[in-house]
Amino acid sequence: MAQLRQDVEAAHAGLDVAALARLDRHFGRHVDEGRLPGFLLAVARGGRVAHLTAYGLRDVAAGLPVEPDTLWRIYSMTKPVTAVAVLLLVQEGRLSLDDPVGRRLPAFAHPRVYEGGSGTAVRTRPAAGPILVRHLLTHTAGLTFGNYHRHPVDALYREAGLEYSVPPGKDLAETVDLYARLPLQFDPGTQWNYSVASNVLGRLIEVVSGQPLDAFFTERILGPLGMTDTGFHLAPGQEGRLARLYGETDEGGIEPVPGLPVHGRPRFLSGSGGLVSSAHDFHRFMELLRRGGELDGTRLLTPGAVALMTRNQLPGGATIRSFGAPVHQEPGMDGLGFGFNVSVVTDPARTLAPSHTGTYGWTGVATTAFWVDPAHDLTVQFMTQVRPKRLKVFPELRRLVHAALTD
């Protein structure tokens, strides 16, 4: 076990101490007023942690505080780790970004696209082309989530027991085969729709590597990077460090809710959202990306592979809003492109929160977030455990961190 520690004084790292204090007070009020149980915030410049705050409780009922070594369900912040795993296989020539997914996962060999109807009267047609690996990495494959409630295919996912992506009792292989039996919302490569694609990538990694997803992650990414507190389940001795998961109530408070099952190896290994991690470990993952694929003498990816992952891959420089399905038409998406399982700022003026061109990162459903700002050699992570309804943390976080930059 290793703890994240502050390495340098904030002022020496080009950060305004008074602005950082305002940042801490802002989120401290969220805790004091019952909107968050607690949080951990880390801001680093040049890889050195210049601001580290742990405030509030990781378990409200037990009165246990947030500590630097607290463990968090990072949910969709798992997706960039999955992207790195895919790029390792691409780098080794075992997979190509332009490989049809059906070549390795035969259930996807003949995808069909929704044309009309509902329930048993759904009409489909053959897809105009195959689903490629790059379509899964960029969420342009035509897959979806059942809990959107915006498209007839979303309803088909729910009818198949996929409202929350995973049917009870199924493993990764069984679940991915179920995805493949459902129609796509659109032809591959023609729209952006955040989806179950990274679970398909997880199964693809298993088939190509010949290893279970957790074994591949540990052997090829987590172990080499020294991320000993990261995995799909808790190791012996870690249970007491896990933060409790909460949900936002209709009144704006929080209440305990069931979380991702991590006590014992899960039957379903989710490349979309299955990891538990610590601030120390996720800092090391961000450092791998910030440093172009190398950390402490261990090189996992080439600089070119990281550059590919972290630049906009949507066609013609499109944004998530302009290329996205109707559910993704929020105004702030107008300034964001998408790389391989990370968003990428393409037009800071249109993101509705201060940012810089080329900044990339992603978030998790329990209100976790990270980003890397290459222009300012800045990395930021925010950890808490609240599934929100109306709570909006990230624009405030971006604004207040941006205000702390002095160079």
N, C-alpha and C positions, 0 to 999 in steps of 0.2 A: 504493500500500500504506500502510495506517495501522495503528498498534499501539495496543492498549488500554493505558491508563496509569492509575495511581492518581491521583485528583483531590483527595482530602481525607484527613486523618488519621482513622483508625478511631474514636478516642475522640470526635472532634468530630462524627462521624456517628451517634453513639448505639450504638456497638459496643464490646464488651469485648475489649481487646487480648489479655488472657490466654486468654480463651475461643477467640479466633481462632487463637492459637498452638496450643492443644490440637487444634483442627480440622486445622491443617496437619500436626501430628505424627501424627494418626490416619491420614490418607491417605498421609503420607510412609512410614509403616510398611507400608502396602499395597504401595508401590513397593519399599521396601528388602527386603521378604520375597518379592518376585516375583509378587504377585497383580495388580499393575498395572505397565505400562511407565513411565508418567508421567502427569501430569495438569495441567490448568489450572483454577483456581478464581477466580471474581470475584464479589464481593459489593458491591452499590451501594445507597446510600440517596439518595432524591431525585434519582436519575439520576447521582449522582457516585460513582465507584468508590472505595470506602473500604478494600478489601482485595483484593489481586491476588497470587496465588501460581502460579508455574510451577515444577514439580518433576519430576525424573526425565527419561526419554528419550522422544523421539518415534519413534526407530528404535533398538532395542536393539542389533542386530548392528552397525550403523554408528556407535554411540556418539553419536548426535545428540541434543542436549537439547531438551526442551520450551521453546519461546520464546513471548513474547506474540503473535507473528505466525504461530505454527504453524497449519496448516490441518487441519481435521477433517471426516471424513464424519459429517454430523449425522443421517443416516437419517431417522427419523420426526419429528424436529424440523423437517423440511420441511413437514409437514402444516399447522401454523399459517400458514406463508407461503402455502400453497395456499388456505386459508380467507380470508386477506386478499384474494387475487386474485379469488376468487368474490364477495366483498363489494364490491369495486370495480365489478364488472359489475352487481351488484344496485343499487348506489347510482346508477349511470348509467341504470337502467331497462332494461338490455339483458337482464336475467335477473330472475326472482323466486324467492324461497325456496320458494314453493309451486308452481312450474312442474313438471309431470311431466318427468322426465329423458328419457323416450321422445320428447318433442316435438322435442328437438335431437339425440338419439342414437336413431335409429329401432330399433336392435337391442334396446332396452329397452322398446319400446312395449307388449309383451304379456308381462310377467314371469310366471313360473310358480313355484310353491312346492313343495318336497319333501313328499311324503306317506308314502312308504315304499319298501322294496326297496333294491337296490344294483346297481351295474354297469349292464348293459343292461336289467335288470328294474326300474329306478327308476320309481316312480309319482309323478306331479306333478298339480297342479291350477292353475287360473288364480289369480293373486294377488287378494286382496280389494280391492286398490286399487293405484294406480300408485306407482312410486318417485318421490319428490319430491326436489328439490335439498336441502332441509333434512335429509332422511333420509341423504343422503351425508355431509353436514357433521357429523352426529351419530352416524354409524355405526349407524343403525337401519334400513338399507335391506334387510337380509336377506342381504348378501354375507358372505364369510368369507375365511379363509386356508387354504391346503392343508396347512400344517405343524402345524395344531392336533391332528389325529388324534383328534378327539372326536365327530364327527358324520358321517353318511354323505355329506353334501355336501362336507365336507373331502376325502374320498376321491375324489370326482368331480373336484375341482380338481387333485389329484395325477395322476389318470389323464389329465387334459388337459394335463399338463406344467406345472402351476401350483403346485407345492409351494412355490416361492419367488416367487410372484406373476407372474413373467415367463417365458414360454416362450422358449427360445433363438432369437435371430434375429428376433423380432417387434418391431414398433414399438408406440407407444402406441395408435394406432387399431386395429391388428390385435388387440392384447391385450385391449382393452376390449370389442371385439366377441366375443371368446372368453368373457369373463366373462358377457356377456349371454346366451350360449347355455346356460349352466348354471343349474340351479334355485336359487332362494333358499332359505335355511334356514327363514325365517318370513315372514309377511306384513309388508310395509314399515310401520315405525312401531310395531311391537309388541314388539320386544326390542332390546337393545344388544349388538352383536358387532363387536369391532375387526376391520377387514377391509381389502380392497383398494379401498374406496370413494374414497379420495383420488386414486387413479389414474384412476378414472372422472371425478372432478372435473377433473383435469388435462386430459382429453380434452374435457370440456364447455367449459372455458376456451378451448381451441383453436378449437372449432367456433363459439362465440359471438363471439370476438374476431377470428377470421380470422388468427391468428398462431400459430406454434409456441409451445409452453409456455415454452421458455427465452427466446424473444424477448419474450413478454409479461411474464415476471418481470423481465427486465432493464429494459425500457422503463418499466414501471409501478410497480415496487416497488424493486428493487435499485439501479437508477440514481438515482432521486430520493432514496433514503435514504443514498447514498454507500457502499453495501455492495459495494465494488469487488473484494473477495476472495471473493465468494459466487457460485456458479454450478453448473451440472450437469457441468462439466469444468474442468480446470485451464487457466489461461491461460499463455502463454509466460513463463517465469521463475518460476512458482509451484511447479514439480515438487519442488524440494528442500525445500520447507516443509511438505509433506504428511506427516502422521503415519502410521506403518505400522499396519495393522490386525492385532490378535491375537485368539485365541480362548482361553477358559479350558480347561485340560486337566482330565481326571478327577482328577488329583492336586492341583488348585487352583493350578497355575502357569499360565503363558501360553505360547503358541506362535504364530508367524506363520500367518495364514490369508488366503485371497484376499479382496479387498475389492471394494466397488462400483467398477466400471470408470469412471475419471474422467480417464484420459489420452487426450484426444480426445473430441469430442462423441459421446455415446452415442446409439445408435439408439433406445433406449427412454428417454423423458424421464419420470421418475417423480415425480408430485406427492405420492406417499406417502413417498418416502425418498431422493430423488436428489441432494440438494444437498451441496456442500462449502462450509464457511464458516470464518471466523476468530472469535476472541473479540471483537475490535473490532466486526465486522459484526453478530454476533448481539446484542451489547449495544445496537446501534442499533435492531435490530428490536424488542427488548424495550422500549426507550424509546418507540418508536412506539405500542405498546400501553399502556404505563404512562401516557403523556401523552394518551390518548384519541384517537389517530389522527393526531397532528401531531408533527413533529420539525424543529427548526431552521427554522421558518417554512414548511415543506412539509407541507401537509395531504393525506393520502391518504384517510382515512376520517373520517366524522363521529363525534363522541363516542357517539352512539346506536348506530352500527354496531359499535363496539368493545365497548360494554356488552352488546350482543346476543351477540357472539362469546364473551364471557368470563363469561357467567352460565349456570347450569344450564338446559339445554334439554330434559331428560328429562321426560316427562309426569308431572304431579302431584307434582313435586319428588322423583321417584325417584332412586335412586343406581345406580351401575354394577353393584353387587352385586345389588340387588333387581330391576333391570330387565334384567340381563345374561344372556346365554346361559350354560350350565353351566360353560364353560371360564373364566368370569370371576367365580367365586364366592369369590375370596380374601377373607379377613376385612377387610383394609385398604380394599377397594373399597366398604365399607359407608358410609364418610363422604365419598365422592366422587360428584359429579354430572358431567355432561359438557356442554360448550358446543359451539362450532364448532371441532373439532379441538384442543381443550384440555380437560383435566380441571379441575374446579372443586370446591374444598373446600366442602362443605355442612354437615358436622358434624365439627369437629376432633377431638372425643373418640373418634371411630370410625375415624380414619385410621391408627392404630397408629404414627404419627410426629407430633411436634409440628407444628402448623400453625394457620392462622387462617382463619376463614370468608371466602370470596371469593377466596382464593389460587388462581391458575390457572397452568397450565404443561403441559409434556409432556416426554417422554424420547425417546432414540434407542436402537436395539438395540446400539450399540457403547458403551453406558454413558455417553452424554451426557445432560444434563438441564438444564432451566431452569424457573424459576418467578417469578411476579410476585405480591407480597403487597401489595395496595392499602392495607390497614389500617396497615401499617408503612412504606409507601413504599419497599419493599425489592424489589430484583431480584437473582437469583442465577443463575449459570451454572456448570456443571461439564463439562469436556471431557476425555475420554480415548478410547482406542480398543480396547476389549475386548468381544468377544461373550461374555456370561457363561453359565455353566451353573448354578452355585450362588452365585456372588458377588452380594451384595446391598449396593449402595453407597447407594442413595437414602434409606432410612430413617435410616442413620447421618448422612448429609449434612444431612437435615432437622433431626435432633435437635441436631447440633452448631452449625448456623447459628442455630437458635432460641435456644440457650443463650447466644449472643453478643449478643443484643439487650438493650440496657439501657433502652430506652424504646419 
